[in-house]
Amino acid sequence: MVSGSVVDDEGTRIALPERVGRVVSLVPSLTEAVAATDRTLLVGATDWCTHPADLDVPRIRGTKNPDVEAIVGLEPDLVLANQEENRPADLARLREAGLAVYVTDIRTVDGGLDSLGRMLAACGLTSVPWLDEARSLWSFPEPAQRRRAVVPIWRKPWMACGSDTFTGAVLARLGIDNVLADSPERYPRFDPAELPAHDLVVLPDEPYLFTAEDGPEAFAAPSVLVSGRLLTWYGPSLVEAATVLPRAFGLSATRR
């Protein structure tokens, strides 16, 4: 029985039952956010939802090719999605099947924390200790001293974080400016020999697995290898990221 409604990050009003008891998540970060708060709500997740490692729910393929029939068969009260990660056509099919789909749009640290709070509230989860801790850990001003970095995410072809990305926003909060932030694309291709001036290369281990032997040799600037999850995931990982990333970049701890 429908008893209320919420509005998602895209401004879509979504009808919800009095109690949301069955949730399917189409995004690894959102899956972890729900699981860290009340994992009993989750009845389905993608093949890429690797955290928590012991999450035992039906898998419904990937973010870009969800098994719509399988999702409908799980009879969720709410399907969680993301504007960047999931295709509009797939979400439209889920809505046409009568499912409530909540879409997040996360591009900054503070905006992401607010978005996650609203999403979890839509799931009926209003007491979220990890979210409170993340807000506290990231409540510091951006450093005045800045560094300039390129953030590759793929090779063959080379691709990097460009404009309006969550990764760029995380780095900016740590005093590291993305030299490709003015690109017209969010994930542009690039030639390592033709990059703007930079003094740092940030190499995450996902989606491409950069290693000490695969990546740094292509650049003249010093490279730092980091966990892709801590740099690109929004959710409980932000608690760990607030401590680990500053150490990785040789910065003082962010805790205030």
C-alpha positions as CSV (number, residue, x, y, z in Angstrom):
1,M,0.0,0.0,0.0
2,V,1.4,3.4,-1.0
3,S,1.4,5.8,1.9
4,G,3.9,8.5,1.2
5,S,6.4,9.9,-1.3
6,V,9.9,11.4,-1.5
7,V,11.8,13.4,-4.1
8,D,15.1,12.1,-5.5
9,D,18.1,14.1,-6.7
10,E,16.7,14.5,-10.1
11,G,13.5,16.0,-8.7
12,T,11.4,12.9,-9.4
13,R,8.6,12.3,-6.9
14,I,8.5,8.6,-5.9
15,A,5.6,6.9,-4.1
16,L,6.7,4.6,-1.2
17,P,5.0,2.2,1.1
18,E,4.7,3.0,4.8
19,R,7.7,0.9,5.5
20,V,10.5,0.2,2.9
21,G,11.5,-3.4,3.6
22,R,13.0,-4.6,0.3
23,V,15.7,-2.6,-1.5
24,V,17.6,-3.4,-4.7
25,S,20.8,-1.4,-5.3
26,L,22.2,-0.8,-8.8
27,V,25.4,0.9,-7.6
28,P,28.2,-0.5,-5.4
29,S,28.6,2.7,-3.3
30,L,24.9,2.8,-2.6
31,T,24.9,-0.9,-1.8
32,E,27.6,-0.4,0.8
33,A,25.8,2.6,2.3
34,V,22.6,0.6,2.9
35,A,24.5,-2.5,4.1
36,A,26.5,-0.5,6.6
37,T,23.3,0.9,8.0
38,D,20.8,-2.0,7.8
39,R,21.8,-4.8,5.5
40,T,18.5,-6.6,6.1
41,L,16.9,-4.2,3.7
42,L,19.0,-5.4,0.7
43,V,17.4,-8.1,-1.5
44,G,19.5,-7.6,-4.6
45,A,22.7,-6.0,-5.8
46,T,25.0,-5.9,-8.9
47,D,27.8,-8.2,-9.6
48,W,30.2,-5.3,-8.9
49,C,28.8,-4.7,-5.4
50,T,31.8,-6.0,-3.5
51,H,31.4,-4.3,-0.2
52,P,30.7,-5.7,2.3
53,A,32.5,-8.8,1.2
54,D,30.1,-11.1,2.9
55,L,26.9,-9.6,1.5
56,D,24.7,-12.6,0.5
57,V,22.0,-11.3,-1.8
58,P,20.9,-12.2,-5.4
59,R,23.0,-10.6,-8.1
60,I,21.3,-8.8,-11.0
61,R,24.3,-8.3,-13.4
62,G,26.0,-4.9,-13.7
63,T,25.3,-1.2,-13.4
64,K,25.1,-0.8,-17.2
65,N,23.3,-4.1,-18.0
66,P,20.9,-4.9,-15.0
67,D,18.7,-7.9,-15.4
68,V,15.3,-6.0,-15.3
69,E,13.2,-9.2,-15.2
70,A,15.2,-10.5,-12.2
71,I,14.9,-7.2,-10.4
72,V,11.1,-7.1,-10.9
73,G,11.0,-10.7,-9.6
74,L,12.6,-9.6,-6.4
75,E,9.6,-7.4,-5.7
76,P,11.6,-4.5,-4.2
77,D,9.9,-1.6,-2.5
78,L,12.6,0.7,-3.8
79,V,15.4,0.5,-6.4
80,L,18.5,2.7,-5.8
81,A,20.4,4.1,-8.8
82,N,22.8,6.9,-9.7
83,Q,22.6,9.5,-12.5
84,E,26.2,8.7,-13.8
85,E,26.4,5.0,-13.2
86,N,23.0,3.8,-14.5
87,R,21.5,4.2,-18.0
88,P,18.2,6.1,-18.2
89,A,16.7,3.5,-20.5
90,D,17.2,0.7,-17.9
91,L,15.7,2.9,-15.2
92,A,12.7,3.7,-17.5
93,R,12.1,0.0,-18.0
94,L,12.1,-0.6,-14.2
95,R,9.6,2.3,-13.7
96,E,7.4,0.9,-16.6
97,A,7.3,-2.4,-14.7
98,G,5.8,-0.5,-11.7
99,L,8.9,-0.2,-9.5
100,A,9.9,2.9,-7.5
101,V,13.3,4.0,-8.6
102,Y,15.3,6.6,-6.6
103,V,18.2,8.3,-8.5
104,T,21.1,9.9,-6.7
105,D,23.3,12.6,-8.4
106,I,26.6,12.9,-6.5
107,R,29.4,15.2,-7.6
108,T,30.9,16.7,-4.5
109,V,31.8,15.5,-1.0
110,D,29.3,17.6,0.9
111,G,26.7,17.2,-1.7
112,G,27.3,13.4,-1.7
113,L,26.9,13.2,2.1
114,D,23.6,15.2,1.9
115,S,22.4,13.0,-1.0
116,L,23.2,9.8,0.9
117,G,21.3,11.1,3.9
118,R,18.2,11.8,1.8
119,M,18.5,8.4,0.1
120,L,18.8,6.5,3.4
121,A,15.9,8.5,4.8
122,A,13.8,7.3,1.9
123,C,14.7,3.8,3.0
124,G,13.5,4.6,6.5
125,L,17.0,4.9,7.9
126,T,17.5,8.2,9.8
127,S,20.1,7.2,12.4
128,V,23.3,6.6,10.5
129,P,26.5,6.7,12.7
130,W,28.9,6.3,9.8
131,L,27.4,9.2,8.0
132,D,27.7,11.4,11.0
133,E,31.3,10.4,11.4
134,A,32.0,11.1,7.7
135,R,30.5,14.6,8.0
136,S,32.7,15.3,11.0
137,L,35.9,14.0,9.3
138,W,35.4,16.0,6.1
139,S,34.3,19.2,7.9
140,F,37.6,21.1,7.2
141,P,38.4,23.9,4.8
142,E,40.3,23.2,1.6
143,P,44.0,23.9,2.0
144,A,45.4,27.1,0.7
145,Q,48.5,25.4,-0.6
146,R,47.6,23.6,-3.8
147,R,49.1,20.9,-6.0
148,R,48.2,20.1,-9.6
149,A,47.5,16.5,-10.6
150,V,46.3,14.4,-13.5
151,V,44.1,11.4,-12.5
152,P,44.2,8.6,-15.1
153,I,41.5,6.0,-14.9
154,W,42.4,3.9,-18.0
155,R,45.1,3.2,-20.4
156,K,45.0,1.9,-24.0
157,P,43.5,4.5,-24.6
158,W,44.6,6.8,-21.9
159,M,41.6,8.3,-20.1
160,A,41.4,10.6,-17.0
161,C,39.0,12.3,-14.7
162,G,37.9,15.5,-16.3
163,S,35.2,18.0,-15.3
164,D,32.5,17.7,-12.6
165,T,33.6,14.4,-11.1
166,F,33.3,13.2,-7.5
167,T,37.0,12.1,-7.7
168,G,38.0,15.6,-8.6
169,A,36.0,17.0,-5.7
170,V,37.6,14.7,-3.2
171,L,41.0,15.6,-4.4
172,A,40.2,19.4,-4.3
173,R,39.2,19.1,-0.7
174,L,42.7,17.7,0.0
175,G,44.4,20.6,-1.8
176,I,44.9,18.7,-5.1
177,D,43.5,20.4,-8.3
178,N,42.7,18.3,-11.3
179,V,44.5,19.8,-14.3
180,L,41.8,18.4,-16.7
181,A,38.9,19.9,-14.6
182,D,38.1,22.3,-17.4
183,S,37.7,19.6,-20.0
184,P,34.3,19.5,-21.7
185,E,34.1,15.8,-20.9
186,R,33.9,14.1,-17.6
187,Y,36.3,11.4,-18.7
188,P,38.4,12.7,-21.6
189,R,41.1,10.8,-23.5
190,F,44.6,12.3,-23.3
191,D,48.1,12.0,-24.4
192,P,50.6,11.9,-21.5
193,A,53.0,14.0,-23.5
194,E,50.5,16.8,-24.0
195,L,49.1,17.3,-20.5
196,P,48.9,20.8,-18.9
197,A,51.6,21.5,-16.3
198,H,51.2,19.2,-13.2
199,D,53.3,18.1,-10.3
200,L,51.5,14.9,-9.4
201,V,50.0,11.8,-11.0
202,V,47.2,10.1,-9.0
203,L,46.9,6.4,-10.1
204,P,43.9,4.5,-8.6
205,D,43.6,0.8,-8.7
206,E,40.1,0.9,-10.4
207,P,38.6,0.9,-12.9
208,Y,42.0,0.2,-14.4
209,L,44.4,-1.6,-12.0
210,F,47.4,0.8,-12.0
211,T,50.5,-0.6,-10.2
212,A,54.0,0.5,-9.5
213,E,55.1,-1.4,-12.7
214,D,52.1,-0.2,-14.8
215,G,51.5,3.5,-15.0
216,P,54.1,5.6,-13.3
217,E,56.7,5.0,-16.1
218,A,54.5,7.0,-18.6
219,F,54.8,10.3,-16.7
220,A,57.6,12.6,-15.7
221,A,55.9,13.8,-12.5
222,P,55.9,11.8,-9.3
223,S,53.0,9.2,-9.0
224,V,51.0,8.2,-6.0
225,L,49.1,4.8,-6.1
226,V,45.8,5.0,-4.2
227,S,42.8,2.8,-3.6
228,G,40.2,3.5,-6.2
229,R,37.4,2.8,-3.8
230,L,38.6,5.5,-1.4
231,L,38.9,8.0,-4.2
232,T,35.7,7.2,-6.2
233,W,33.2,5.6,-3.9
234,Y,30.7,7.7,-1.9
235,G,29.4,6.2,1.3
236,P,31.1,4.5,4.3
237,S,34.4,4.5,2.4
238,L,34.6,8.2,3.0
239,V,35.3,7.6,6.7
240,E,38.4,5.6,5.8
241,A,39.3,7.9,3.0
242,A,39.5,10.9,5.3
243,T,42.4,9.3,7.1
244,V,44.1,7.2,4.4
245,L,44.1,9.6,1.5
246,P,45.8,12.5,3.3
247,R,48.6,10.1,4.4
248,A,49.0,8.8,0.9
249,F,49.6,12.3,-0.4
250,G,51.8,13.3,2.5
251,L,49.3,15.6,4.1
252,S,48.4,16.1,7.7
253,A,45.3,14.2,9.0
254,T,42.0,15.8,8.2
255,R,40.4,15.1,11.6
256,R,39.6,18.3,13.5
